[in-house]
Amino acid sequence: MATPGSATKTTALKNGSFRHDIHYWLGKDTSQDEAGTAAIKTVELDAALGGRAVQYREVQGNETEKFLSYFKPCIIPEEGGVASGFKHVEVNEWEHVPRLFVCRGKHTVHVKEERAKALEVVQYLKDTNHDGKCEVAAVEDGKLMADADAGEFWGLFGGFAPLPRKTFSELNGKGSAFTSKLICLNKGQAVPIDCGVLTRELLDSTKCYLLDCGSEIYVWMGRETTLEERKRAGSAAEELLHEGNRQKSHIIRLMEGFETVVFRSKFNKWPKKAEAVVSDESRGKVAALLKRQGFNFKGPAKAAPVKQEPQPQIDCTGNLQVWRVNGSEKTFLSFSEQCKFYSGDCYIFQYTYPGDDGDECLIGTWFGKKSVEEERSAATSLADKMIESLKFQAVLVRVYEGKEPIEFFPIFQNLVIYKGGMSTGYKKFISENGIEDDTYSENGVALFRVQGSGPENMQAIQVDTPNLQSRLLKEGSEYDQFWKLLGVKSEYPSQKIVRDQESDPHLFACTFSKGVLKVREIFNFTQDDLMTEDIFILDCHSCIFVWVGRHVDTKIRAQALSIGEKFIELDILMENLLQQTPLYVITEGSGLSISQATSDANKPQTEAIKPKLEANARESSPAKDSQTAIPVAREDVKEGSEGEEGIPVYPYDRLRTSSTNPAPDIDVTKRERYLSLAEFKDRFGMTKEAFAKLPKWKQNRLKIALQLF
């Protein structure tokens, strides 16, 4: 491909502003003149958008993940190009000519070891290039000419030959370590800045800078720089790449105030990001300039801010059970006591309620502000055991006092939080440390702050106070004795207590090994990006979701909560996440819906949680201190008997591709059809009807994981 091109992605953010990403793509045969023109036009487009866009230089074969995410399921550059003022080209006719594609990339395919994504690309090629009317054959590595499909395949290569075993990454080598260099561009001169540590104070709003990080070069443009200075800065970055023979490196241009998280992470203690102000006057001047050049540009409108008043979407008619943690054990609380918490204690709760597909279950821990670490650890361990007893078909949530998610209060209607604690761990702690026990007593007098929007979510929280007599007072009508009892009349907060709002969500694929968490952001994500062999983290700022695929290793699955805690500690997005941020752990099959979790600001995390418990897994008596799930009764289906549509039924072990005793006379492309209804649901985590509604590539991915493909 010789012709460069560009793509602009505009995203409406929840704060009402727009985020612009401009990518200009250079084919492998693009001339230097064409590349230079594409860079200049990108700067002009950014100026027309108000100087807020992040600009990316993309090179064929080495595109950024963000750019590739726009072209799902795959990007396939074509040979040739389009006619332009730089050259005349002829379009190559390639129809009916055999072509070999190498798939790379896990979410948007560009070489990949995983078959499932390759199958998605095969389906795309079949539908796009062949109107869905061609045959598809899968050829396994190791099958020689004796196999019919393999023989035809190798015949196109002139016969079979041994293949290299090196992976794509090994063939391309690993990047060497590179020390970042900051270069100031001043009056056409590039001046390296000698500094031991990069800080924000080194950047001047009247200048442009280059931050050379090896695989990418960042062009930082101060808000007070001119359009010509920004163009020259882009040209300087291009020259730097040519001098170092680094044609595959990325160039990313950033305007002051609109820096990406990755760029800010290169600096030591970048100050908290403030809302950048876009100059309407300067944008108007650029728009007028472009109009004189023949472009009819009216300027971008501002999106309406999303109302951030989320309402809980949870059924309040369910069954609530609560336990207080005492040392390493848990004590069941009666109905009259289950909504009375103490700041020095830890609690475990199980809420089972009717859902769209049977009973749904939420198991959580609540840590009081003054609870002791030993009982917090015990609560976590006990909750984990409850989740395991339910075969991970429940959602786990960790909650801290004062940081409760909005779903918490409708569950605990009329919640009262007292000072002090009743647990053995808290009593022991204050005794050993000589701390006065201020635990609430019914015989004493206490002052409570009452808050909530209605009777379904009211809370009363005990606060410090001297001895008082109960009497109703309205604000502004307090008598002198009231203020005297409180000590002295002074200013007090009059603003509404505001909870952390959800920000625009970010999805991360992650690996966790030897206590080290590595994450990679997935851009423009959908629920189809979730893979059954992996762990993903959805960051909504006000809460964090850890999604665990069904086929994740058991040892890794057990560390899901630790993975979420590590993510919060790392603060990948530099958004000042607090340790107390609500943290959910959701196993595949218990129903995390990415689209529901992120599409509507008024329908937050509750709709993302759809655990599917078997109906008879609920405890028969809420008063029992027991958490054993009742096993689901299986069908008594004999091997070889006929199932639905007269199809014979075989056990899973005989249907696997690696079976030593394979089932006879079956359609090997539809092995799953021969499973009984019960075993199908047990293996796939869904009914046959639900499986049939999945996209073909997703069906194949599940079948591959179960050795049924």
N, C-alpha and C positions, 0 to 999 in steps of 0.2 A: 504494500500500500504506500503510495507516494504522497497523497494529498492530506494535509493537516485538517483537523476539524475541531469543533468546540462543543461543549455541553454546559448548560447552566442549570443548576438545581436551586430552587427557591423553596424554603421551608418556613411555614408560619409557626412561630414559637408561642408558647403558652402565655408569655408576657405581652403579646400583641405585636411584637416586632417580627421582622423577616430576617432569615439568615440566608445569605447567597454564597454558593460555591460555584466558581467558574473553572472549568477544566479545558485546556487546549491540548489536543492530542496530535502527536507527530508520528506519522508512519515511518517505517524503517528506511524508506527511500526518499523521505522529505528533504528538500534542499535547504541550505542555510538561509537563503533569502525568504523562503516560505515560512521557516520556523521563526525568523525575526519578525516578519509581518504578523504572524499569529500572536506573538507575545505582545506586540504594540496594541493590536486590536483588543486584546484581553484587558489591558490597562484602561483603554478608552471605555470599554463596556463596564468595568468596575466603577469608573468615575460617574458614568450615567446612572448607576445604581446607588450613588451616594457615597462611594468610597468605603463600603462596608464588606465587600466580598472577599473571600479567601480564594486566591488564584493558584491553580496547580498546573504544572507542566507534566504532561503524560507522554511517555515514550512507548511505542509498540513493543509488547512483550514484557514490559516492566511497569505496568500501570499500578496506581495505588488501589488499595482495597475499596476505598470510597468510590472511586470512579467505576470499578468493576461492578459494584453493587447496583448501579443503574441499569445493567444489562443482563438481568437474570433470565434464563439460567446460564447463559454463556455469551462470550463476545468472540466473534469470528471475523477477523480482518480479511478483506477481499484483496486480491491482486489488482494492480493497475491503479486508477485514480480518476479524478474528474478534470475536465479541461479548465484551465485558469490562465491568467495573464503571464504566468511564469513558464508554462509548458503546454504542449499538446499531447494528449494521451489517447490511446485506443483501449476500449473496454475488452478485456479478454473473455472469450466464451469458454466457460468451464463445465457446462452441463454435460452430464453422462461421462465425465472423466473421473476415474477413481482418485480419491483424495484421502490422505491419512491425517487424522486430527489427534493431537495429544491433549488430554484434559489435565488442567492444573488449577487447583483452587478448591476450597472446601465448601464455600457457600455460593460464590459465583465462579463457575468453572472457567478456567483460563489455562497442571499435571496433577493428577490425583490418583492415589492408590486405592481409593474407595470406589467400589462399583456403583453404589446407589446414585451418586451424583452424575457419573458417566451415563447411566441409564436415562437420567433426565435429559441430558444433552442429546442422546440418541433419539429420544422421542421428539425433541425440538427439531432436529435435522429431518426426521421423517415427515413431520407435519409441515415444515417450512419449505423444504426443498423437493419433497416428493409427494405432496398432497396426501400424506398418510397412506400411500399405496405401495410401499416397498416392504420386503421381508427383512427381519432383523435376526441376526445370528450372533450368539455369544461364543467366543473362542477362548478357552482356558489356556493359560501359559503351561506348556508341557505337552499339550495335545499335538500330535504330529499329523502327517499327511493321511494317516489311516482314517481319521475322523472326517466325515463328509464336509461339515462346515469349515473345519480347520484346514482341510486340503484345499478347498476353494480359496480360503483366505491367504494361505502361504503361496498359492499359485500366482497371486498378483505380485508377489515379491520375487518370483523366479525360483521358489523353493524354500524349504526351512533352513535356518542357520541358527547357531547358538546365540543367545541374547546376553548382553551385559547385565550384571546384577547391581550396578550402582544406581542409586536413587537420583532423582533430578537435583536435589540439593547438593549431593556429593559431586555431581558432574559440574555444577556451577561454582563449587567452592564456597567457603564461608567468608563473610566480610571480616577484614582485619580491624583491629581497634583503631579509632580515629579520635583525635582530640579536637573538640569544637573550637573554631576560631571566629572571633567577632571582628568585622571590618567596617569602618565608617566611610561612607561615600560623601565627600565634601568638595563641592565645586569641581566635579569631574575627577577627583583624585581618590584612590582607594587607600585608606590609611588603617593598617592593622592596629587593634587596640590590645595593648599588653595588660592582661588582668589575670589574677590567679583564680578568681571566682566571678562568674557572671551574675550581675545584679541588674535590676530594673533601672536603677539610677544612671546606668551607662548609656541609656537610650535617650536621645534628644528629639523633641517633637519637630524641630526644624530641619532634621536630616533623615537620610535613609541609611540603612545598615544591611550588611550581609552576615548571616550566621551560617558558617560552613560546617556541617556535621558529617561530611563524607558522602553518605548515601542520599542526602538531601541538603539543599541550600535554601535557607529562609531569607526572604527579602522583607525587611521590616520598614514600613514607610510611615514617617511621622505625620500627624494630622495637618501640620502647617507647611508641608512640602507641596511643590507645584506638580502639575500633571507631567511636565517635561522631566522634572527630577525623578519622578517615579518610573517613567519610561527608561531613563538612563540607568536607573538602578536595576531594572530587569535585564537590560542589555549587558550590564556588568556581570550579572550572575551567569548569563549565557556564555560570556567570554571566559569566566572562571572554569566552567565545565569543559570548554574546548581546550583550554590550556592544560588541564589535568587529564585529558582524554577520558572523561567520565560522562559519556553521552547518555548512559542509562540512569544517571542520578536525577532525582526530582527537584524541581524548583517550586517553592511555595511562597507566594507573596501575601503579606499580611498588613492590614492597616492598623495603626495605633488604636487601641480600644476594642479590636475585634480579633485578638490573638487566639489561636487554638490552644487547647489544653497541652498538646505535645510541645508546642513552642514554649509555653510558660514553664513547663517542667524542666527545660534546659537551664533555667535560672534559679538562683538560690533565693528562696522565700519571696516569690513574686507576690506583690500586694493583692489584697482581695479585689476581684474584678468589679469595677463600677460600671454603671450603665453609660455607654458611650453616646455622645450627642452628635447627631449628624447635621451638618450645616445645610439647611434648605437653600440658603443663598448660593453657596458654592455648587450645590447640585443643580440649581436652576441655571447657573452660568454654563455648566457643562452641557446641560440639555439644550440650551440655546445654540451652543457651538455645534453640536451634532445635528441640530435641525438645519443650520445653514449648510451643512455638508450633505443634506438630502435625507436625513433620518427623522421620522416623525416620532419623537420621544416625548411622552407625557409624564414620565416619572412614576415610580412605584407608589401605590397606596399603602397606608398603614393598616395592618390587620387589627381587627377588634380584639382587645384583650380577652383572654378566656376567663370566665368567672371562676374564681378559686374558692368555691364554697362546696366542697365535696360532701355528698350525703352517703351514709352507709347503705349498702345494698345486700343486707343479710336478713334472713328470716329470724324473727324474734320469738317464735313459738317453739323453739327447740328445747332440748333437755340439757341443763347445765349441772355439772358436778365439779366441786372444788375441793382441793386438799391443801392444808398448810404443811409446809416442810418443817419437821422437827429433827434436827441433827441430820441423820442419813435416811430417815424414814419420812413417810407422809401420813397425815391424819385427815380423815374425811370430815368435812364440815357439813352440818345440817343445813336445811333450806333457810332457816332464819339467820344463819351465820355466814352464808357463802358470799354475801355482798358486803361484808365488813372486813376490810383489810387494815393491816398495820404497817407503818413505814419501816419497821425493823424486821419484817418477816418476808419470806418467799412463798409463793403459791403456785400450784399447778391446777389448770382447769381443762376440762373436756366439754366441748359444746357440740352436741349432735342435733342436726336439724334437717327437715325435709328439703331435698333438692330436686332438680329436674330429672335425675336419673337415680333415684333411691336416696337413702340417707347420706348426708355429708357430715364430715367430722373435722373439727378444729381442736388441736391440743396445744396449749400454750403455757408458758411460765411468766410470772410477774414478779419482778424484783423490786422491793421497797428501797427507797433512797438510803436507808440506814441498815439494810440487811447485811449479814456477814458473808464473806466469800465462801466459806465452807458450805453454807446452806444453798448458795447460788449454784455451786458445782453439783450438789446433791439433787437440786431441782432439775438441772439439765440432764443428769444421768437418769433420773426416774422418768422424765418425759420421753427420753430416747427409748427406754424400755417399753413404754406405752405405745409409741409409734411402731416399734418392731412387732409387738403383739398383734397389731392391726395390719401386719404385712405391708407397712409403709403406705397404706391407703388412707392416710390422713395428713393434713397440713400441720406443720409445726411452726409456732410463732414465739419469738422471744420478745418480751415487753418489759420496759423499765418504767417505774413511777414517774409521772410527769411527761412521758413521751409515748403515751398510749395511742395506737392507731384508732381511727374513727369507728371501726367495727367493734372495738372493745366495750364501749359504753352501752350500746343497745343490748349486748349480751348480759352485762352486769347493770341492770336498770337500778337506779337509786343507790349507786355505789357510795359508801362512806369509807374514807381513809383516815384512820386514827394515828396519833403519834405513838411512839414506842413500839413494843412488840410482845408477842405471846410465846414465841418459839423458844425451845431449849437453847438453841445456838445464840440467839440474841441475849437472853438472860445471862448466859455464861459469859458472853463478851463484855457486857457492861459491868458485871461483877468483878471480872479479872482486871478491868481497866479503871475501876473506881468511878464510873460514870453514873450520874443520878438517873434513876429510872423514872421517865416522864410518861410512861404508858397510860393511856386514857383510862379513867375510872368513871363508872356510872354515878358514883357518889360525888364527883367533883364537878367543876364548871369548865366548859371548854368553848372556844370560839372557832367557828367553821366558816370557810369560804365556800359558798354555794355557787355552782356554775352549771351550764348546760342550756340547750336550746328548747327543751321540752321535757315532759314527764318520762319519755322513753330513754333519756340519756343524762339524767341529772347526777351530779356528783357533789358530795360535801366533804371538804378536806380540812382537817384540823390544823389550825395555825397557832402561833405563839400568842399568849394573852395573859394578863393578870386576872385575878378572880373577878367575875362579873355576875350579875343577875340577869336572867333572861327577860328581854323586853324588845318589842318591835320598834325600830327606828327607821325613818326614811332619810336618804342622803340629803344633807342640807338642813335637817331639823334636829341635829344632835344637841343635847344639852351639855352644859359644862362638865357635869360629873362624868359623862361618858368619856370625854377626852382626858379628864384627870385620871380615870382608871386605866386608860391606855398609856399614860405617862405624860404626853404632851401632844397638842394638836400640831400636825405638820402636814406637808404635802404627801399625798398618797397616789398611787397609780390610778388613773381614770380610764386608760385605754383598755380596749377589749384584749383579753389574752389570745394571741394569735398562734395557731399551730403551724408547724412547718408545712409549706405547700409543696405539692408535687412539681417537679421541674420536668422538662422534656426528657423522656426516658432514654436510656442507653443500654444496649444489650452487649454482653461480653461472653465470649467463649473462654474457658479457663482450664488450666492444668495445675495440679497440686502434687508436688513430689518433695519429700524430705522437708516438709514445712515451708517450702517456697511456692508462692502463688504467682503464676504467670497468666496474664489476660490479654485478649485481643478483641478489639471492638468490632462488632458486626454492624455495618451501616445499612440503612433502609431495610431494616429487618421485618420479617413476618414470622408467623408461627411455624412455617415450613423450615425455618432455619434451625429449629431445635432438633438435635440429633440424639438418637436413643443411646449412643455410646459415650456421650459427653455430658459435662456439667456446664451450665450457663448461669450468668448473674444478670438480673434486670435491676438497674439502678434508677429509681424514681425520686431520689433525694429524700423524700419524706419517709420512705421505706425501701428495703432491699429484699429482693426475691432471689433465692438460690434454687434453681431448677435442676433436678438430678434425673438423668436418663435411666430408663429401666435396665439397660445392660451395662451400666457403670459398675466397675469392680466393687465388691461388697466392702472392702476395707476403705476405699475412697468415699463411698456413700456414707459410711459411718462418720466421716469427717466433714460432712456438709455444713454443719453449723460453724465449725472452725474456719472453713473456707469463707463463709460469709463474714465472720468476725475479722479475718485477715484482710478481706476486701475493704471493709470499713476503715481499718487501721491504715491501709495504704492510701486511701482517699485518691483513687486513680484520677478522678475528674477535678481534683483540687477544689472541692465545693464545701470544705470544712465539715465533713461528716462527723457526727458525734458517736461515741461508743454506744450511747443509748438509743440509736436509731432502730426502730422496729425491724426485725429480721425474720423473714419467712423461709422455710425449707419445704420444697414441694417436689414430690417424686412423680415422674411421668406416669400418667394413668390416674393421678388424683387431680388433674385437670387445669394446669396453668394455661390460660388463654392470653397470648401476647396481644392479639387484636383488641380484646376486651379490656386488658389492663392499661392500654395506652391510647385508645381512640377517643375516650371521653373523659375530660377532667372531672366531671361530676360523677363518674362511676369509676372510682379508683380500685385499690387492690382487692376489694372483696370479690368483684366479678372475675378477678384473675384466679380465684381459688375455687376450684370445683372438685373437691375430693369425692370419690365414688366408693362408698362403703357398701358392702353387701347388707341387705336390709336386716338380716338377723345377726349382725355383728354388734348391735347395740347391747349394752349390759341390761340384763333383765331387771335388776334392782339398783337404782341410783344410790342407795344407801350403803352398798357393799364396797369395801376398799379393795376392789379387784379390777384388773384391766385385761382380762383374757378374752380374746376374740373367739366367737363361736365359729368353728370351721363350716364352710359352705358345703352343703350336700352335693356330691357329684352324681351324674347320671350313671346308671349301671348299664354300660353299652358293651356288648361283646364284640371282640375283634372279628372283622369280616361281615358283621351284620350291616344292614342297609340303613343309612341315615337319610337326610332330606334328599328328595329328587332321586331316590334309589341308588345313591352313591355309597359304596362300601366304606366302613369305618375301620381305621387302623390306628394303633397307638403312635404317639409322636416319635418314639425311638426307631420305629420301622420306616418312618417317612423322611427322616433326615438324610441329607446327601451322603453323610459319612457312615450310615448304618451298615452294620455287618450282616444284617438280615433284612434286606429291603423288602417293602411290600410289593407284590407282583401286579403287573398289568394296571399301572396307574399312569395318569398324565403327569409327567415329571415337571411340567411348567405350572401345575396347579396342585402341588402337594398338600397345601393347606386345606383343600376342600375335603380331604379324607379324614380330617380330625373330627372327633365328636364335638358337640356344642360346648360341653363343659371344658374339655381340654383346649379347645380353640381359645376360649375366653381366658383360661389360665395362662396360656402361652403368650397370646397377643395383647392381653389386657383389655379386650373389647369383644363385642359380639361380631358374628360374621356379617351381619347387616351393616354395622358401623365400619367394618373393614372394607366392605364393598364400596362405600362412599368416598374412600380416600383416593387421592390421585394415584395413578398407576406407579409412578416412580417411588412414591412413599410406601405403597404396598410392597414393592420389590425390596426396599431398604429393610423393612421389618422381616421379610422372608429371608433375606441374606443373613441378618443377625441370628435367626433361628435355624440356619442351615436347611432352609426349605426352598432354596432358589438355586 
